[in-house]
Amino acid sequence: MSHNPDSMYRWRRLTPEECAEALADRKALDLPIHSPPHFQSDSTSYYLITAACYEHKHVIGMSPERMRGFERDLVELLSNGCSQVFAWTVLPNHYHALHVIDDLCD
């Protein structure tokens, strides 16, 4: 399936003035410029990581072998760095992982 990148990313449809205003708003609210806000909490260590390939192209899923290798590496990384892994899914153009990390600074 082919995607039109301009239809997926609102940022690409903004004028330079609108981009500057959006960045100023994020800065004024002390939000990260290029990512969703991250909130510190002492009450949870559960995290959902999700990431997509650039322009949602099927980079992970170029081949079944590539997807298997990515899944293997992801599970190994999570197993070594997390207290508990609840779920993960690997798709041709993105992935998700739900897990527990006791201390993000370690």
C-alpha positions in Angstrom: 0.0 0.0 0.0 1.4 3.4 -1.0 0.8 6.4 1.2 0.9 10.1 0.3 3.2 11.6 3.0 1.6 15.0 2.7 -1.8 13.5 3.6 -0.4 11.9 6.8 1.6 14.7 8.3 -0.2 17.9 9.3 3.1 19.7 9.8 3.8 19.5 6.0 0.6 21.4 5.3 1.5 24.3 7.6 2.8 27.6 6.4 6.1 28.8 7.8 4.2 31.2 10.0 2.0 28.3 11.4 5.1 26.2 12.0 6.8 29.0 14.0 3.6 29.5 16.0 3.3 25.8 16.7 6.9 25.6 17.9 6.5 28.7 20.0 3.4 27.2 21.7 5.2 23.9 22.5 8.2 25.9 23.9 5.9 28.1 26.0 4.3 25.0 27.4 7.7 23.4 28.1 6.8 20.5 25.8 9.4 18.6 23.7 9.6 20.1 20.2 9.7 16.8 18.2 7.8 14.3 20.3 4.7 13.8 22.4 5.0 15.1 26.0 6.6 12.8 28.5 5.4 13.0 32.1 7.4 12.0 35.1 5.5 9.9 37.7 6.4 8.0 40.8 3.2 6.0 40.6 4.0 3.9 37.5 6.8 2.2 35.7 4.6 0.9 32.9 5.5 2.2 29.4 4.1 1.8 25.9 6.8 2.3 23.3 5.5 2.8 19.7 7.5 3.9 16.7 6.9 4.1 13.0 9.1 4.0 10.0 9.8 7.2 8.2 6.7 8.2 6.2 5.2 4.9 7.3 7.0 3.0 4.6 7.3 -0.8 5.0 11.0 -0.7 6.1 10.7 -3.3 8.9 8.5 -5.5 6.7 10.6 -5.4 3.5 10.8 -9.1 3.8 9.7 -11.8 6.3 13.3 -12.4 7.3 13.8 -8.7 8.1 10.6 -8.7 10.2 11.7 -11.8 12.1 15.2 -10.3 12.7 13.7 -7.0 14.0 11.3 -8.9 16.3 14.1 -11.0 17.6 16.3 -7.9 18.3 13.4 -6.0 19.9 12.5 -8.9 22.2 16.1 -9.3 23.2 16.4 -5.6 24.0 13.2 -5.5 26.0 14.1 -8.7 27.9 17.5 -7.3 28.9 16.3 -3.8 29.8 12.9 -4.3 31.3 11.6 -5.9 34.5 8.6 -7.4 32.6 7.4 -7.4 29.1 3.6 -7.7 28.7 3.1 -7.5 24.9 4.7 -6.5 21.7 3.7 -6.5 18.1 5.8 -5.9 15.0 4.1 -4.7 11.8 5.6 -3.9 8.4 5.9 -0.2 9.1 5.7 0.2 12.9 5.9 -1.6 16.3 4.5 -1.4 19.8 5.8 -2.8 23.1 4.2 -2.7 26.6 6.6 -3.2 29.4 7.8 -2.3 32.9 11.0 -0.4 33.5 11.8 0.2 37.1 14.3 3.0 36.5 14.7 4.8 33.2 18.0 6.3 34.3 19.8 3.0 34.6 
